[in-house]
Amino acid sequence: MPKLKRDFHAVPDGEIYPRWFVAGEEVTGSVAIAAGQEGFLLDEQNSKKSASRRKALKAAPENKAD
């Protein structure tokens, strides 16, 4: 299921009133379609790559003594 990369205000399917969907929340139906049109959805492949990259960047550098 697609996840949001930023907060999005929309009306879920079958409801009357809009609500805020929080970044990282999985969305479906018309909310996913609308969020995709606005460019608010995370790419599944990019999110996995960036997570491993962030982990690699956070690792402390090795200190080699001569």
Secondary structure, 3 states (H helix, E strand, C coil): CCEECCCEEECCCCCCCCEEECCCCECCHHHHHHHHHHCCECCHHHHHHHHHHHHHHHCCCCCCCC
